[in-house]
Amino acid sequence: MPCRYGATPDHRVRVELVEADIEIGFCLVDLVESCPADAARLLANAEEVYAEMLARLNRLQPAERGSFQPLVAELRRALDLALPPSGMNP
């Protein structure tokens, strides 16, 4: 069966893992607003997911990486906006 991501199942899995990382990252950022007591832990987890997603993206072809760039940029922006201002303690 042809695959929309490429010719091999392992390639499809790599793409789907990037998609999952992006979704998880956004979910963690959303949780920061509803669980302010856990904000630091949630943001740390989101940053880990973001770093793992970037590593996975680097294993994809440049054209494939480019298709993810808008979502990657938006996730980075969401993470940056979720961070408390410097010098402020929660």
mmCIF file as gemmi writes it, N, C-alpha and C atoms, coordinates in Angstrom:
data_model
loop_
_atom_site.group_PDB
_atom_site.id
_atom_site.type_symbol
_atom_site.label_atom_id
_atom_site.label_alt_id
_atom_site.label_comp_id
_atom_site.label_asym_id
_atom_site.label_entity_id
_atom_site.label_seq_id
_atom_site.pdbx_PDB_ins_code
_atom_site.Cartn_x
_atom_site.Cartn_y
_atom_site.Cartn_z
_atom_site.occupancy
_atom_site.B_iso_or_equiv
_atom_site.pdbx_formal_charge
_atom_site.auth_seq_id
_atom_site.auth_asym_id
_atom_site.pdbx_PDB_model_num
ATOM 1 N N . MET Axp A 1 ? 0.847 -1.177 0 1 0 ? 1 A 1
ATOM 2 C CA . MET Axp A 1 ? 0 0 0 1 0 ? 1 A 1
ATOM 3 C C . MET Axp A 1 ? 0.894 1.243 0 1 0 ? 1 A 1
ATOM 4 N N . PRO Axp A 2 ? 0.668 2.193 -0.917 1 0 ? 2 A 1
ATOM 5 C CA . PRO Axp A 2 ? 1.477 3.404 -0.966 1 0 ? 2 A 1
ATOM 6 C C . PRO Axp A 2 ? 1.295 4.236 0.305 1 0 ? 2 A 1
ATOM 7 N N . CYS Axp A 3 ? 2.343 4.927 0.664 1 0 ? 3 A 1
ATOM 8 C CA . CYS Axp A 3 ? 2.33 5.732 1.878 1 0 ? 3 A 1
ATOM 9 C C . CYS Axp A 3 ? 2.486 7.2 1.51 1 0 ? 3 A 1
ATOM 10 N N . ARG Axp A 4 ? 1.71 8.064 2.107 1 0 ? 4 A 1
ATOM 11 C CA . ARG Axp A 4 ? 1.793 9.492 1.783 1 0 ? 4 A 1
ATOM 12 C C . ARG Axp A 4 ? 3.09 10.112 2.278 1 0 ? 4 A 1
ATOM 13 N N . TYR Axp A 5 ? 3.803 9.448 3.177 1 0 ? 5 A 1
ATOM 14 C CA . TYR Axp A 5 ? 5.034 9.986 3.751 1 0 ? 5 A 1
ATOM 15 C C . TYR Axp A 5 ? 6.287 9.512 3.041 1 0 ? 5 A 1
ATOM 16 N N . GLY Axp A 6 ? 6.207 8.495 2.274 1 0 ? 6 A 1
ATOM 17 C CA . GLY Axp A 6 ? 7.384 7.947 1.63 1 0 ? 6 A 1
ATOM 18 C C . GLY Axp A 6 ? 7.19 6.476 1.367 1 0 ? 6 A 1
ATOM 19 N N . ALA Axp A 7 ? 8.264 5.847 0.985 1 0 ? 7 A 1
ATOM 20 C CA . ALA Axp A 7 ? 8.155 4.472 0.512 1 0 ? 7 A 1
ATOM 21 C C . ALA Axp A 7 ? 8.248 3.43 1.617 1 0 ? 7 A 1
ATOM 22 N N . THR Axp A 8 ? 8.816 3.759 2.758 1 0 ? 8 A 1
ATOM 23 C CA . THR Axp A 8 ? 9.051 2.713 3.75 1 0 ? 8 A 1
ATOM 24 C C . THR Axp A 8 ? 8.273 2.978 5.041 1 0 ? 8 A 1
ATOM 25 N N . PRO Axp A 9 ? 7.912 1.914 5.726 1 0 ? 9 A 1
ATOM 26 C CA . PRO Axp A 9 ? 7.197 2.085 7 1 0 ? 9 A 1
ATOM 27 C C . PRO Axp A 9 ? 8.023 2.835 8.05 1 0 ? 9 A 1
ATOM 28 N N . ASP Axp A 10 ? 9.341 2.613 8.096 1 0 ? 10 A 1
ATOM 29 C CA . ASP Axp A 10 ? 10.138 3.312 9.097 1 0 ? 10 A 1
ATOM 30 C C . ASP Axp A 10 ? 10.164 4.818 8.836 1 0 ? 10 A 1
ATOM 31 N N . HIS Axp A 11 ? 10.111 5.198 7.564 1 0 ? 11 A 1
ATOM 32 C CA . HIS Axp A 11 ? 10.04 6.627 7.233 1 0 ? 11 A 1
ATOM 33 C C . HIS Axp A 11 ? 8.714 7.21 7.704 1 0 ? 11 A 1
ATOM 34 N N . ARG Axp A 12 ? 7.639 6.485 7.481 1 0 ? 12 A 1
ATOM 35 C CA . ARG Axp A 12 ? 6.31 6.929 7.931 1 0 ? 12 A 1
ATOM 36 C C . ARG Axp A 12 ? 6.309 7.118 9.44 1 0 ? 12 A 1
ATOM 37 N N . VAL Axp A 13 ? 6.918 6.198 10.157 1 0 ? 13 A 1
ATOM 38 C CA . VAL Axp A 13 ? 6.97 6.287 11.619 1 0 ? 13 A 1
ATOM 39 C C . VAL Axp A 13 ? 7.757 7.53 12.051 1 0 ? 13 A 1
ATOM 40 N N . ARG Axp A 14 ? 8.876 7.814 11.378 1 0 ? 14 A 1
ATOM 41 C CA . ARG Axp A 14 ? 9.661 9.014 11.718 1 0 ? 14 A 1
ATOM 42 C C . ARG Axp A 14 ? 8.83 10.289 11.561 1 0 ? 14 A 1
ATOM 43 N N . VAL Axp A 15 ? 8.068 10.369 10.484 1 0 ? 15 A 1
ATOM 44 C CA . VAL Axp A 15 ? 7.219 11.539 10.249 1 0 ? 15 A 1
ATOM 45 C C . VAL Axp A 15 ? 6.113 11.607 11.302 1 0 ? 15 A 1
ATOM 46 N N . GLU Axp A 16 ? 5.499 10.49 11.597 1 0 ? 16 A 1
ATOM 47 C CA . GLU Axp A 16 ? 4.423 10.485 12.592 1 0 ? 16 A 1
ATOM 48 C C . GLU Axp A 16 ? 4.934 10.822 13.987 1 0 ? 16 A 1
ATOM 49 N N . LEU Axp A 17 ? 6.163 10.458 14.31 1 0 ? 17 A 1
ATOM 50 C CA . LEU Axp A 17 ? 6.737 10.827 15.605 1 0 ? 17 A 1
ATOM 51 C C . LEU Axp A 17 ? 6.94 12.343 15.702 1 0 ? 17 A 1
ATOM 52 N N . VAL Axp A 18 ? 7.355 12.97 14.621 1 0 ? 18 A 1
ATOM 53 C CA . VAL Axp A 18 ? 7.477 14.433 14.616 1 0 ? 18 A 1
ATOM 54 C C . VAL Axp A 18 ? 6.103 15.054 14.824 1 0 ? 18 A 1
ATOM 55 N N . GLU Axp A 19 ? 5.103 14.556 14.119 1 0 ? 19 A 1
ATOM 56 C CA . GLU Axp A 19 ? 3.737 15.07 14.281 1 0 ? 19 A 1
ATOM 57 C C . GLU Axp A 19 ? 3.267 14.909 15.718 1 0 ? 19 A 1
ATOM 58 N N . ALA Axp A 20 ? 3.555 13.772 16.316 1 0 ? 20 A 1
ATOM 59 C CA . ALA Axp A 20 ? 3.148 13.521 17.706 1 0 ? 20 A 1
ATOM 60 C C . ALA Axp A 20 ? 3.882 14.459 18.66 1 0 ? 20 A 1
ATOM 61 N N . ASP Axp A 21 ? 5.176 14.674 18.435 1 0 ? 21 A 1
ATOM 62 C CA . ASP Axp A 21 ? 5.932 15.591 19.29 1 0 ? 21 A 1
ATOM 63 C C . ASP Axp A 21 ? 5.334 16.996 19.248 1 0 ? 21 A 1
ATOM 64 N N . ILE Axp A 22 ? 4.951 17.449 18.073 1 0 ? 22 A 1
ATOM 65 C CA . ILE Axp A 22 ? 4.351 18.778 17.946 1 0 ? 22 A 1
ATOM 66 C C . ILE Axp A 22 ? 3.043 18.835 18.722 1 0 ? 22 A 1
ATOM 67 N N . GLU Axp A 23 ? 2.228 17.834 18.567 1 0 ? 23 A 1
ATOM 68 C CA . GLU Axp A 23 ? 0.94 17.81 19.277 1 0 ? 23 A 1
ATOM 69 C C . GLU Axp A 23 ? 1.141 17.77 20.785 1 0 ? 23 A 1
ATOM 70 N N . ILE Axp A 24 ? 2.063 16.953 21.25 1 0 ? 24 A 1
ATOM 71 C CA . ILE Axp A 24 ? 2.341 16.858 22.68 1 0 ? 24 A 1
ATOM 72 C C . ILE Axp A 24 ? 2.863 18.193 23.205 1 0 ? 24 A 1
ATOM 73 N N . GLY Axp A 25 ? 3.752 18.828 22.443 1 0 ? 25 A 1
ATOM 74 C CA . GLY Axp A 25 ? 4.279 20.124 22.86 1 0 ? 25 A 1
ATOM 75 C C . GLY Axp A 25 ? 3.179 21.151 23.065 1 0 ? 25 A 1
ATOM 76 N N . PHE Axp A 26 ? 2.253 21.241 22.113 1 0 ? 26 A 1
ATOM 77 C CA . PHE Axp A 26 ? 1.148 22.184 22.248 1 0 ? 26 A 1
ATOM 78 C C . PHE Axp A 26 ? 0.251 21.82 23.431 1 0 ? 26 A 1
ATOM 79 N N . CYS Axp A 27 ? 0.02 20.552 23.656 1 0 ? 27 A 1
ATOM 80 C CA . CYS Axp A 27 ? -0.811 20.128 24.786 1 0 ? 27 A 1
ATOM 81 C C . CYS Axp A 27 ? -0.171 20.516 26.115 1 0 ? 27 A 1
ATOM 82 N N . LEU Axp A 28 ? 1.137 20.33 26.217 1 0 ? 28 A 1
ATOM 83 C CA . LEU Axp A 28 ? 1.837 20.704 27.448 1 0 ? 28 A 1
ATOM 84 C C . LEU Axp A 28 ? 1.766 22.209 27.689 1 0 ? 28 A 1
ATOM 85 N N . VAL Axp A 29 ? 1.922 22.995 26.631 1 0 ? 29 A 1
ATOM 86 C CA . VAL Axp A 29 ? 1.805 24.446 26.771 1 0 ? 29 A 1
ATOM 87 C C . VAL Axp A 29 ? 0.4 24.815 27.22 1 0 ? 29 A 1
ATOM 88 N N . ASP Axp A 30 ? -0.607 24.18 26.658 1 0 ? 30 A 1
ATOM 89 C CA . ASP Axp A 30 ? -1.987 24.45 27.069 1 0 ? 30 A 1
ATOM 90 C C . ASP Axp A 30 ? -2.212 24.106 28.537 1 0 ? 30 A 1
ATOM 91 N N . LEU Axp A 31 ? -1.584 23.046 29.005 1 0 ? 31 A 1
ATOM 92 C CA . LEU Axp A 31 ? -1.734 22.651 30.411 1 0 ? 31 A 1
ATOM 93 C C . LEU Axp A 31 ? -1.14 23.673 31.368 1 0 ? 31 A 1
ATOM 94 N N . VAL Axp A 32 ? -0.156 24.419 30.928 1 0 ? 32 A 1
ATOM 95 C CA . VAL Axp A 32 ? 0.462 25.438 31.784 1 0 ? 32 A 1
ATOM 96 C C . VAL Axp A 32 ? -0.596 26.429 32.267 1 0 ? 32 A 1
ATOM 97 N N . GLU Axp A 33 ? -1.494 26.821 31.376 1 0 ? 33 A 1
ATOM 98 C CA . GLU Axp A 33 ? -2.536 27.781 31.747 1 0 ? 33 A 1
ATOM 99 C C . GLU Axp A 33 ? -3.522 27.2 32.749 1 0 ? 33 A 1
ATOM 100 N N . SER Axp A 34 ? -3.839 25.929 32.623 1 0 ? 34 A 1
ATOM 101 C CA . SER Axp A 34 ? -4.831 25.334 33.514 1 0 ? 34 A 1
ATOM 102 C C . SER Axp A 34 ? -4.226 24.763 34.799 1 0 ? 34 A 1
ATOM 103 N N . CYS Axp A 35 ? -2.912 24.615 34.832 1 0 ? 35 A 1
ATOM 104 C CA . CYS Axp A 35 ? -2.234 24.06 36.019 1 0 ? 35 A 1
ATOM 105 C C . CYS Axp A 35 ? -1.028 24.93 36.382 1 0 ? 35 A 1
ATOM 106 N N . PRO Axp A 36 ? -1.259 26.171 36.821 1 0 ? 36 A 1
ATOM 107 C CA . PRO Axp A 36 ? -0.129 27.061 37.082 1 0 ? 36 A 1
ATOM 108 C C . PRO Axp A 36 ? 0.839 26.531 38.145 1 0 ? 36 A 1
ATOM 109 N N . ALA Axp A 37 ? 0.361 25.732 39.072 1 0 ? 37 A 1
ATOM 110 C CA . ALA Axp A 37 ? 1.242 25.183 40.111 1 0 ? 37 A 1
ATOM 111 C C . ALA Axp A 37 ? 2.289 24.247 39.511 1 0 ? 37 A 1
ATOM 112 N N . ASP Axp A 38 ? 1.974 23.634 38.394 1 0 ? 38 A 1
ATOM 113 C CA . ASP Axp A 38 ? 2.887 22.695 37.737 1 0 ? 38 A 1
ATOM 114 C C . ASP Axp A 38 ? 3.565 23.308 36.511 1 0 ? 38 A 1
ATOM 115 N N . ALA Axp A 39 ? 3.484 24.622 36.369 1 0 ? 39 A 1
ATOM 116 C CA . ALA Axp A 39 ? 3.962 25.285 35.156 1 0 ? 39 A 1
ATOM 117 C C . ALA Axp A 39 ? 5.427 24.994 34.861 1 0 ? 39 A 1
ATOM 118 N N . ALA Axp A 40 ? 6.284 25.069 35.873 1 0 ? 40 A 1
ATOM 119 C CA . ALA Axp A 40 ? 7.715 24.867 35.636 1 0 ? 40 A 1
ATOM 120 C C . ALA Axp A 40 ? 7.992 23.463 35.11 1 0 ? 40 A 1
ATOM 121 N N . ARG Axp A 41 ? 7.367 22.466 35.716 1 0 ? 41 A 1
ATOM 122 C CA . ARG Axp A 41 ? 7.565 21.079 35.277 1 0 ? 41 A 1
ATOM 123 C C . ARG Axp A 41 ? 7.004 20.863 33.877 1 0 ? 41 A 1
ATOM 124 N N . LEU Axp A 42 ? 5.822 21.384 33.617 1 0 ? 42 A 1
ATOM 125 C CA . LEU Axp A 42 ? 5.199 21.227 32.305 1 0 ? 42 A 1
ATOM 126 C C . LEU Axp A 42 ? 6.029 21.893 31.214 1 0 ? 42 A 1
ATOM 127 N N . LEU Axp A 43 ? 6.544 23.082 31.503 1 0 ? 43 A 1
ATOM 128 C CA . LEU Axp A 43 ? 7.372 23.766 30.503 1 0 ? 43 A 1
ATOM 129 C C . LEU Axp A 43 ? 8.684 23.032 30.275 1 0 ? 43 A 1
ATOM 130 N N . ALA Axp A 44 ? 9.257 22.469 31.348 1 0 ? 44 A 1
ATOM 131 C CA . ALA Axp A 44 ? 10.486 21.685 31.182 1 0 ? 44 A 1
ATOM 132 C C . ALA Axp A 44 ? 10.215 20.468 30.304 1 0 ? 44 A 1
ATOM 133 N N . ASN Axp A 45 ? 9.088 19.817 30.538 1 0 ? 45 A 1
ATOM 134 C CA . ASN Axp A 45 ? 8.721 18.661 29.712 1 0 ? 45 A 1
ATOM 135 C C . ASN Axp A 45 ? 8.49 19.081 28.258 1 0 ? 45 A 1
ATOM 136 N N . ALA Axp A 46 ? 7.84 20.224 28.07 1 0 ? 46 A 1
ATOM 137 C CA . ALA Axp A 46 ? 7.59 20.714 26.712 1 0 ? 46 A 1
ATOM 138 C C . ALA Axp A 46 ? 8.902 21.04 26.001 1 0 ? 46 A 1
ATOM 139 N N . GLU Axp A 47 ? 9.86 21.602 26.729 1 0 ? 47 A 1
ATOM 140 C CA . GLU Axp A 47 ? 11.165 21.905 26.129 1 0 ? 47 A 1
ATOM 141 C C . GLU Axp A 47 ? 11.895 20.614 25.73 1 0 ? 47 A 1
ATOM 142 N N . GLU Axp A 48 ? 11.767 19.569 26.541 1 0 ? 48 A 1
ATOM 143 C CA . GLU Axp A 48 ? 12.373 18.272 26.197 1 0 ? 48 A 1
ATOM 144 C C . GLU Axp A 48 ? 11.745 17.708 24.93 1 0 ? 48 A 1
ATOM 145 N N . VAL Axp A 49 ? 10.429 17.776 24.854 1 0 ? 49 A 1
ATOM 146 C CA . VAL Axp A 49 ? 9.72 17.298 23.659 1 0 ? 49 A 1
ATOM 147 C C . VAL Axp A 49 ? 10.149 18.107 22.441 1 0 ? 49 A 1
ATOM 148 N N . TYR Axp A 50 ? 10.286 19.414 22.612 1 0 ? 50 A 1
ATOM 149 C CA . TYR Axp A 50 ? 10.701 20.278 21.507 1 0 ? 50 A 1
ATOM 150 C C . TYR Axp A 50 ? 12.095 19.883 21.015 1 0 ? 50 A 1
ATOM 151 N N . ALA Axp A 51 ? 13.014 19.658 21.937 1 0 ? 51 A 1
ATOM 152 C CA . ALA Axp A 51 ? 14.38 19.268 21.563 1 0 ? 51 A 1
ATOM 153 C C . ALA Axp A 51 ? 14.38 17.919 20.839 1 0 ? 51 A 1
ATOM 154 N N . GLU Axp A 52 ? 13.598 16.973 21.332 1 0 ? 52 A 1
ATOM 155 C CA . GLU Axp A 52 ? 13.509 15.667 20.677 1 0 ? 52 A 1
ATOM 156 C C . GLU Axp A 52 ? 12.904 15.798 19.281 1 0 ? 52 A 1
ATOM 157 N N . MET Axp A 53 ? 11.915 16.673 19.151 1 0 ? 53 A 1
ATOM 158 C CA . MET Axp A 53 ? 11.287 16.891 17.853 1 0 ? 53 A 1
ATOM 159 C C . MET Axp A 53 ? 12.298 17.463 16.864 1 0 ? 53 A 1
ATOM 160 N N . LEU Axp A 54 ? 13.121 18.419 17.311 1 0 ? 54 A 1
ATOM 161 C CA . LEU Axp A 54 ? 14.135 18.982 16.426 1 0 ? 54 A 1
ATOM 162 C C . LEU Axp A 54 ? 15.13 17.914 15.978 1 0 ? 54 A 1
ATOM 163 N N . ALA Axp A 55 ? 15.502 17.042 16.886 1 0 ? 55 A 1
ATOM 164 C CA . ALA Axp A 55 ? 16.422 15.956 16.531 1 0 ? 55 A 1
ATOM 165 C C . ALA Axp A 55 ? 15.782 15.034 15.498 1 0 ? 55 A 1
ATOM 166 N N . ARG Axp A 56 ? 14.501 14.725 15.676 1 0 ? 56 A 1
ATOM 167 C CA . ARG Axp A 56 ? 13.804 13.874 14.707 1 0 ? 56 A 1
ATOM 168 C C . ARG Axp A 56 ? 13.698 14.577 13.349 1 0 ? 56 A 1
ATOM 169 N N . LEU Axp A 57 ? 13.412 15.876 13.382 1 0 ? 57 A 1
ATOM 170 C CA . LEU Axp A 57 ? 13.305 16.643 12.135 1 0 ? 57 A 1
ATOM 171 C C . LEU Axp A 57 ? 14.611 16.611 11.353 1 0 ? 57 A 1
ATOM 172 N N . ASN Axp A 58 ? 15.717 16.662 12.04 1 0 ? 58 A 1
ATOM 173 C CA . ASN Axp A 58 ? 17.017 16.672 11.368 1 0 ? 58 A 1
ATOM 174 C C . ASN Axp A 58 ? 17.292 15.376 10.622 1 0 ? 58 A 1
ATOM 175 N N . ARG Axp A 59 ? 16.568 14.319 10.951 1 0 ? 59 A 1
ATOM 176 C CA . ARG Axp A 59 ? 16.74 13.049 10.254 1 0 ? 59 A 1
ATOM 177 C C . ARG Axp A 59 ? 15.881 12.955 8.997 1 0 ? 59 A 1
ATOM 178 N N . LEU Axp A 60 ? 14.997 13.943 8.8 1 0 ? 60 A 1
ATOM 179 C CA . LEU Axp A 60 ? 14.141 13.957 7.608 1 0 ? 60 A 1
ATOM 180 C C . LEU Axp A 60 ? 14.831 14.724 6.484 1 0 ? 60 A 1
ATOM 181 N N . GLN Axp A 61 ? 14.309 14.556 5.292 1 0 ? 61 A 1
ATOM 182 C CA . GLN Axp A 61 ? 14.815 15.274 4.125 1 0 ? 61 A 1
ATOM 183 C C . GLN Axp A 61 ? 14.483 16.765 4.264 1 0 ? 61 A 1
ATOM 184 N N . PRO Axp A 62 ? 15.31 17.636 3.683 1 0 ? 62 A 1
ATOM 185 C CA . PRO Axp A 62 ? 15.066 19.087 3.788 1 0 ? 62 A 1
ATOM 186 C C . PRO Axp A 62 ? 13.653 19.513 3.383 1 0 ? 62 A 1
ATOM 187 N N . ALA Axp A 63 ? 13.129 18.951 2.327 1 0 ? 63 A 1
ATOM 188 C CA . ALA Axp A 63 ? 11.778 19.32 1.888 1 0 ? 63 A 1
ATOM 189 C C . ALA Axp A 63 ? 10.733 18.953 2.937 1 0 ? 63 A 1
ATOM 190 N N . GLU Axp A 64 ? 10.935 17.809 3.582 1 0 ? 64 A 1
ATOM 191 C CA . GLU Axp A 64 ? 9.996 17.39 4.632 1 0 ? 64 A 1
ATOM 192 C C . GLU Axp A 64 ? 10.122 18.295 5.853 1 0 ? 64 A 1
ATOM 193 N N . ARG Axp A 65 ? 11.343 18.652 6.206 1 0 ? 65 A 1
ATOM 194 C CA . ARG Axp A 65 ? 11.552 19.56 7.341 1 0 ? 65 A 1
ATOM 195 C C . ARG Axp A 65 ? 10.848 20.881 7.077 1 0 ? 65 A 1
ATOM 196 N N . GLY Axp A 66 ? 10.949 21.349 5.851 1 0 ? 66 A 1
ATOM 197 C CA . GLY Axp A 66 ? 10.329 22.618 5.496 1 0 ? 66 A 1
ATOM 198 C C . GLY Axp A 66 ? 8.825 22.621 5.685 1 0 ? 66 A 1
ATOM 199 N N . SER Axp A 67 ? 8.196 21.49 5.432 1 0 ? 67 A 1
ATOM 200 C CA . SER Axp A 67 ? 6.739 21.434 5.595 1 0 ? 67 A 1
ATOM 201 C C . SER Axp A 67 ? 6.32 21.537 7.061 1 0 ? 67 A 1
ATOM 202 N N . PHE Axp A 68 ? 7.239 21.241 7.966 1 0 ? 68 A 1
ATOM 203 C CA . PHE Axp A 68 ? 6.931 21.333 9.398 1 0 ? 68 A 1
ATOM 204 C C . PHE Axp A 68 ? 7.278 22.7 9.984 1 0 ? 68 A 1
ATOM 205 N N . GLN Axp A 69 ? 8.034 23.524 9.253 1 0 ? 69 A 1
ATOM 206 C CA . GLN Axp A 69 ? 8.546 24.774 9.811 1 0 ? 69 A 1
ATOM 207 C C . GLN Axp A 69 ? 7.475 25.69 10.406 1 0 ? 69 A 1
ATOM 208 N N . PRO Axp A 70 ? 6.313 25.887 9.767 1 0 ? 70 A 1
ATOM 209 C CA . PRO Axp A 70 ? 5.313 26.761 10.388 1 0 ? 70 A 1
ATOM 210 C C . PRO Axp A 70 ? 4.86 26.255 11.764 1 0 ? 70 A 1
ATOM 211 N N . LEU Axp A 71 ? 4.664 24.955 11.887 1 0 ? 71 A 1
ATOM 212 C CA . LEU Axp A 71 ? 4.246 24.403 13.177 1 0 ? 71 A 1
ATOM 213 C C . LEU Axp A 71 ? 5.367 24.478 14.21 1 0 ? 71 A 1
ATOM 214 N N . VAL Axp A 72 ? 6.586 24.224 13.771 1 0 ? 72 A 1
ATOM 215 C CA . VAL Axp A 72 ? 7.73 24.308 14.677 1 0 ? 72 A 1
ATOM 216 C C . VAL Axp A 72 ? 7.878 25.734 15.196 1 0 ? 72 A 1
ATOM 217 N N . ALA Axp A 73 ? 7.766 26.705 14.311 1 0 ? 73 A 1
ATOM 218 C CA . ALA Axp A 73 ? 7.869 28.112 14.713 1 0 ? 73 A 1
ATOM 219 C C . ALA Axp A 73 ? 6.75 28.494 15.674 1 0 ? 73 A 1
ATOM 220 N N . GLU Axp A 74 ? 5.549 28.033 15.401 1 0 ? 74 A 1
ATOM 221 C CA . GLU Axp A 74 ? 4.418 28.353 16.28 1 0 ? 74 A 1
ATOM 222 C C . GLU Axp A 74 ? 4.587 27.702 17.65 1 0 ? 74 A 1
ATOM 223 N N . LEU Axp A 75 ? 5.085 26.482 17.683 1 0 ? 75 A 1
ATOM 224 C CA . LEU Axp A 75 ? 5.327 25.827 18.971 1 0 ? 75 A 1
ATOM 225 C C . LEU Axp A 75 ? 6.412 26.573 19.742 1 0 ? 75 A 1
ATOM 226 N N . ARG Axp A 76 ? 7.49 26.971 19.063 1 0 ? 76 A 1
ATOM 227 C CA . ARG Axp A 76 ? 8.554 27.74 19.735 1 0 ? 76 A 1
ATOM 228 C C . ARG Axp A 76 ? 7.992 29.024 20.317 1 0 ? 76 A 1
ATOM 229 N N . ARG Axp A 77 ? 7.141 29.695 19.544 1 0 ? 77 A 1
ATOM 230 C CA . ARG Axp A 77 ? 6.51 30.941 20.005 1 0 ? 77 A 1
ATOM 231 C C . ARG Axp A 77 ? 5.634 30.676 21.222 1 0 ? 77 A 1
ATOM 232 N N . ALA Axp A 78 ? 4.846 29.606 21.188 1 0 ? 78 A 1
ATOM 233 C CA . ALA Axp A 78 ? 3.975 29.267 22.318 1 0 ? 78 A 1
ATOM 234 C C . ALA Axp A 78 ? 4.8 28.968 23.571 1 0 ? 78 A 1
ATOM 235 N N . LEU Axp A 79 ? 5.907 28.258 23.395 1 0 ? 79 A 1
ATOM 236 C CA . LEU Axp A 79 ? 6.781 27.97 24.539 1 0 ? 79 A 1
ATOM 237 C C . LEU Axp A 79 ? 7.367 29.262 25.1 1 0 ? 79 A 1
ATOM 238 N N . ASP Axp A 80 ? 7.834 30.129 24.235 1 0 ? 80 A 1
ATOM 239 C CA . ASP Axp A 80 ? 8.423 31.386 24.69 1 0 ? 80 A 1
ATOM 240 C C . ASP Axp A 80 ? 7.406 32.255 25.415 1 0 ? 80 A 1
ATOM 241 N N . LEU Axp A 81 ? 6.182 32.286 24.926 1 0 ? 81 A 1
ATOM 242 C CA . LEU Axp A 81 ? 5.137 33.089 25.572 1 0 ? 81 A 1
ATOM 243 C C . LEU Axp A 81 ? 4.678 32.477 26.893 1 0 ? 81 A 1
ATOM 244 N N . ALA Axp A 82 ? 4.815 31.172 27.034 1 0 ? 82 A 1
ATOM 245 C CA . ALA Axp A 82 ? 4.383 30.5 28.262 1 0 ? 82 A 1
ATOM 246 C C . ALA Axp A 82 ? 5.406 30.665 29.382 1 0 ? 82 A 1
ATOM 247 N N . LEU Axp A 83 ? 6.643 31.012 29.022 1 0 ? 83 A 1
ATOM 248 C CA . LEU Axp A 83 ? 7.681 31.188 30.043 1 0 ? 83 A 1
ATOM 249 C C . LEU Axp A 83 ? 7.39 32.431 30.868 1 0 ? 83 A 1
ATOM 250 N N . PRO Axp A 84 ? 7.531 32.328 32.197 1 0 ? 84 A 1
ATOM 251 C CA . PRO Axp A 84 ? 7.325 33.526 33.009 1 0 ? 84 A 1
ATOM 252 C C . PRO Axp A 84 ? 8.44 34.535 32.752 1 0 ? 84 A 1
ATOM 253 N N . PRO Axp A 85 ? 8.149 35.827 32.892 1 0 ? 85 A 1
ATOM 254 C CA . PRO Axp A 85 ? 9.188 36.841 32.689 1 0 ? 85 A 1
ATOM 255 C C . PRO Axp A 85 ? 10.361 36.603 33.64 1 0 ? 85 A 1
ATOM 256 N N . SER Axp A 86 ? 11.559 36.966 33.221 1 0 ? 86 A 1
ATOM 257 C CA . SER Axp A 86 ? 12.763 36.782 34.04 1 0 ? 86 A 1
ATOM 258 C C . SER Axp A 86 ? 12.628 37.524 35.355 1 0 ? 86 A 1
ATOM 259 N N . GLY Axp A 87 ? 13.127 36.889 36.407 1 0 ? 87 A 1
ATOM 260 C CA . GLY Axp A 87 ? 13.106 37.525 37.721 1 0 ? 87 A 1
ATOM 261 C C . GLY Axp A 87 ? 11.829 37.351 38.486 1 0 ? 87 A 1
ATOM 262 N N . MET Axp A 88 ? 10.821 36.759 37.872 1 0 ? 88 A 1
ATOM 263 C CA . MET Axp A 88 ? 9.542 36.547 38.565 1 0 ? 88 A 1
ATOM 264 C C . MET Axp A 88 ? 9.442 35.104 38.991 1 0 ? 88 A 1
ATOM 265 N N . ASN Axp A 89 ? 9.056 34.882 40.197 1 0 ? 89 A 1
ATOM 266 C CA . ASN Axp A 89 ? 8.829 33.527 40.71 1 0 ? 89 A 1
ATOM 267 C C . ASN Axp A 89 ? 7.347 33.225 40.679 1 0 ? 89 A 1
ATOM 268 N N . PRO Axp A 90 ? 6.988 31.991 40.335 1 0 ? 90 A 1
ATOM 269 C CA . PRO Axp A 90 ? 5.567 31.646 40.29 1 0 ? 90 A 1
ATOM 270 C C . PRO Axp A 90 ? 4.956 31.619 41.662 1 0 ? 90 A 1
